[in-house]
Amino acid sequence: MENLAEIDCWIFDLDNTLYPASVDLFGQINVKMSNYIMTLLDVDKVAADKMRAVYWEKYGTSLAGLMKNYKIDPGDFLNIVHDIDFSVLPKDLDLLDALNNLPGRKLVYTNGTVPYAREVLKYRGLIDVFDEIYGIEDATYVPKPFPEAFETIFSKANIVYKRSAMFEDEVRNLEVPFKLGLKTILISDIQSDKKYVNYTIKRLSDFLRQITSNSFK
Ligand SMILES: [Mg+2]
């Protein structure tokens, strides 16, 4: 943890990072995305799901693939797919407490939109903890893991690379931050063997408490 002594800016992914993957908001969002594609292109669910998988791999997100190939309106798409039931998100007083005790600047950076992030954080009881929230619309809809996306957001947020750390549940989103000089923390039950992952952690609040107790030693 001594590696984190210099860090005074903490950047958090949103989905499956600031709430547990078991809540499965993506289960709801994926249904909406597939429906959107089925209507847009008049294809069945199997074809739509396959397209989403290909786009995720090739373009970073379904949205980026749809924009590239079909020139869709991103705002429209995002409004539709984010129209989900947020009440499945439990409040998290434990994480709230751990974040409140962590000294430094705290940001959210998501491939979703800012209004979507605010909704998620509101339901989690975490809305007041973060200094700034950045979404896909702040990077002209270029998603993580593309370097341009990180460079745009980090520049807007005035990030000092060597004094910042990034938390993510998607390992591919940590490669660019690591190359830029950030510390990288993966939230996963399986230890990562990637050289660009500084820490693999199971539980965010426990790790934040460890950081906090170490920095006051
Ligand atoms: Mg995520």
Residues whose N, C-alpha, C, O or C-beta is under 5 A from the ligand:
A	BS01	MG	D13 L14 D15 N16 T17 D169 E170
